[in-house]
Amino acid sequence: MSIDIFGFQALWSPYFFASLIILTVGYLLLVTKYRYIFAGNAPVPAGQNLIFTVTMLLLYIIKGSPVDLLGHIMFSVHMSQMAILYLVIAPLFIISIPGWLFRWLISIRGLDTIFNFFTIPLIALIVFNGLFSFYHIPLIFDFIKVNMWLHSTYTIVLFIAAIFMWFPLLNTLPERESLSGLKKVGYIFGSAILLTPACALIIFADHPIYHTFSNPQAWSSAMALCVPSSALSGVQLSGPELFNGLPLLEDQQLGGVLMKIIQEIVYGILLGYIFFSWYRQENGESKKIDPALDFDFVK
């Protein structure tokens, strides 16, 4: 059965799209025409503004396009969503924010204390990976998945935790540098290890463990979070298998594998950059190594 039966609003999230357009335009105006408001402001490279725009586009694709609806039908799509949101969009968001704007944000009273504490490398690792693993405990997952406010809140909190987790690696503020080259390598390996148990639980389970993807009643309750009630009225749905060609167990296992593969790709790219940057510095060469891999162009 085609997912078109759920209607335009469920497929394309027009209100979310409009919100991201407003946010993008507001950001571009803030860092160009109105940047004089902030102390220590400087011109923002076009490449950095492009990264922000691409980040917002990716965010819409993941959380506003039909991909989001498929994420409520196929567990493999859901896990791909999470991997891209927390392992791709979160670091791109940090890279896209100019240092002077980031410095202003984390100087706001109250935010500075929170930011200073949760970006301590060990705490940042434990908090993000702990929240991610806790979310994927079947009982917790199914409970959160059928509650709109709880699901939205947990998604936002987990994204903020991802920002905290990535900041020690991608920080462009010299006064907040907390990790050297080799420590960053260890930090990445630590993060990969801490994420493994949640992925292993999903990959090696011998039966579908999430009711919101296997039980028709629980699945229908979860679908109500992203599909207007008017689109669901009069439609008889027996379960996600109506739209998913994969058996439930294989779909679940594929989700865990995709999460781990995307993590390894992202961490592998970052490890390569950090290692070669550290190698060049140890040999007395410039920190910059390759314009295609260098993050310094966004400073």
Secondary structure, 3 states (H helix, E strand, C coil): CCHHHHCHHHHHCHHHHHHHHHHHHHHHHHCCCCHHHCCCCCCCCHHHHHHHHHHHHHHHHHHCCHHHHHCCCCHHHHHHHHHHHHHHHHHHHHHHCCHHHHHHHCCCCCHHHHHHHHCCHHHHHHHHHHHHHHHCCHHHHHHHHCCHHHHHHHHHHHHHHHHHHHHHHHCCCHHHCCCCHHHHHHHHHHHHHHHHHHHHHHHCCCCCCCHHHHCHHHHHHHHCCCCCHHHHCCCCCCCHHHCCCCCHHHHHHHHHHHHHHHHHHHHHHHHHHHHHHHHHHHCCCCCCCCCCCCCHHHC
